Amino acid sequence: MKKDIHPSYGPVVFRDRAANHTFLTRSTMTSEKTIEWEDGNTYPVVDVEISNVSHPFYTGTARVLDTAGRVEKFQKRYGAGKVGAAGPTGSIGATGAADTVGKKRG
C-alpha cells in the first residue's frame, strides 16, 4: 500500500439509537464523540439510525405484499386459462405475432 493516502482504520463503536444497541467493530469512520467500552478503553462512537437489531428485514417484521390478491385481480380482469387463437402450443400475444418459442423455423 502507498503511504499517507489511505484513511486510518481502527476500532469504532456504532450505536443504534432506535434499539439502544451498541457494537464494537473496525472502520474508517471517525467521530468527535467517544464512549467508554466494556473493556475499559475509550473509542469513537458513531450514531446510526438503523442496524441489524432494528431493521424490519432482520427482525421479521417486514411487510409481505398480498401477491395472491394481485394474481386473482389479474385473472379476474384478463381471464384465466384462455387458449389463444393459435391453440395450446402457440398463442397470439399482445403484439399480434404468434409465439414461436421452442419451434424450428423453416
C-alpha positions as CSV (number, residue, x, y, z in Angstrom):
1,M,0.0,0.0,0.0
2,K,1.1,3.5,-0.6
3,K,1.8,5.6,2.4
4,D,-0.3,8.5,3.6
5,I,-3.2,8.0,1.0
6,H,-5.5,5.7,3.0
7,P,-7.7,6.7,5.9
8,S,-6.9,5.3,9.3
9,Y,-8.6,2.0,10.1
10,G,-9.3,1.4,13.7
11,P,-11.8,0.4,16.3
12,V,-15.1,2.3,16.4
13,V,-18.3,1.8,18.4
14,F,-21.6,2.0,16.4
15,R,-24.7,2.8,18.4
16,D,-28.2,2.2,17.1
17,R,-30.3,4.9,18.6
18,A,-33.6,3.2,17.8
19,A,-32.9,-0.1,19.6
20,N,-30.4,1.2,22.1
21,H,-27.8,-1.3,20.8
22,T,-24.1,-0.8,20.5
23,F,-21.4,-2.9,18.9
24,L,-17.6,-2.6,18.5
25,T,-16.0,-3.1,15.1
26,R,-13.3,-1.7,12.9
27,S,-14.0,1.1,10.5
28,T,-12.5,4.1,8.7
29,M,-15.3,6.3,10.2
30,T,-14.4,8.6,13.0
31,S,-16.3,10.9,15.4
32,E,-15.7,13.6,17.9
33,K,-17.9,11.8,20.4
34,T,-16.4,9.0,22.4
35,I,-17.7,6.2,24.7
36,E,-16.1,4.0,27.3
37,W,-16.5,0.4,26.2
38,E,-16.8,-2.7,28.4
39,D,-13.1,-3.4,28.2
40,G,-12.3,0.0,29.8
41,N,-11.0,1.6,26.7
42,T,-12.4,4.7,25.1
43,Y,-13.5,4.5,21.4
44,P,-15.1,7.0,19.0
45,V,-18.8,6.4,18.7
46,V,-20.9,6.8,15.6
47,D,-24.7,7.0,15.9
48,V,-26.7,5.2,13.3
49,E,-30.5,5.3,12.8
50,I,-30.9,1.6,11.9
51,S,-28.9,-1.6,12.3
52,N,-29.5,-5.4,12.2
53,V,-31.2,-5.2,15.5
54,S,-33.9,-2.6,14.4
55,H,-34.1,-3.3,10.7
56,P,-37.5,-4.8,9.7
57,F,-35.9,-7.4,7.4
58,Y,-33.7,-8.8,10.2
59,T,-36.3,-8.6,13.0
60,G,-39.0,-10.4,11.0
61,T,-41.5,-7.5,10.9
62,A,-41.1,-6.8,7.2
63,R,-44.4,-6.3,5.3
64,V,-45.4,-9.0,2.9
65,L,-47.2,-8.0,-0.2
66,D,-50.6,-9.6,-0.9
67,T,-49.5,-11.3,-4.1
68,A,-52.3,-13.7,-4.1
69,G,-54.8,-10.9,-4.2
70,R,-52.9,-9.3,-7.1
71,V,-52.9,-12.6,-9.1
72,E,-56.6,-13.1,-8.5
73,K,-57.3,-9.5,-9.7
74,F,-55.2,-10.1,-12.8
75,Q,-57.0,-13.3,-13.6
76,K,-60.4,-11.7,-13.0
77,R,-59.6,-8.8,-15.3
78,Y,-57.9,-10.7,-18.1
79,G,-59.3,-14.2,-17.7
80,A,-57.6,-17.4,-16.5
81,G,-56.6,-20.3,-18.7
82,K,-57.9,-18.9,-22.0
83,V,-56.3,-20.5,-25.1
84,G,-55.1,-18.2,-27.8
85,A,-56.1,-18.3,-31.5
86,A,-53.1,-20.5,-32.4
87,G,-54.1,-23.2,-30.0
88,P,-52.4,-24.5,-26.8
89,T,-48.9,-24.9,-28.3
90,G,-48.6,-21.3,-29.6
91,S,-50.7,-18.3,-28.9
92,I,-51.1,-14.9,-30.4
93,G,-49.8,-12.3,-27.9
94,A,-50.5,-8.6,-27.5
95,T,-48.2,-7.8,-30.4
96,G,-50.3,-10.0,-32.8
97,A,-47.3,-12.2,-33.5
98,A,-47.6,-16.0,-33.0
99,D,-45.5,-17.4,-30.1
100,T,-42.7,-19.4,-31.7
101,V,-40.6,-20.2,-28.7
102,G,-39.1,-23.7,-29.0
103,K,-40.3,-24.2,-32.6
104,K,-38.0,-24.8,-35.5
105,R,-38.1,-22.4,-38.4
106,G,-38.1,-23.5,-41.8
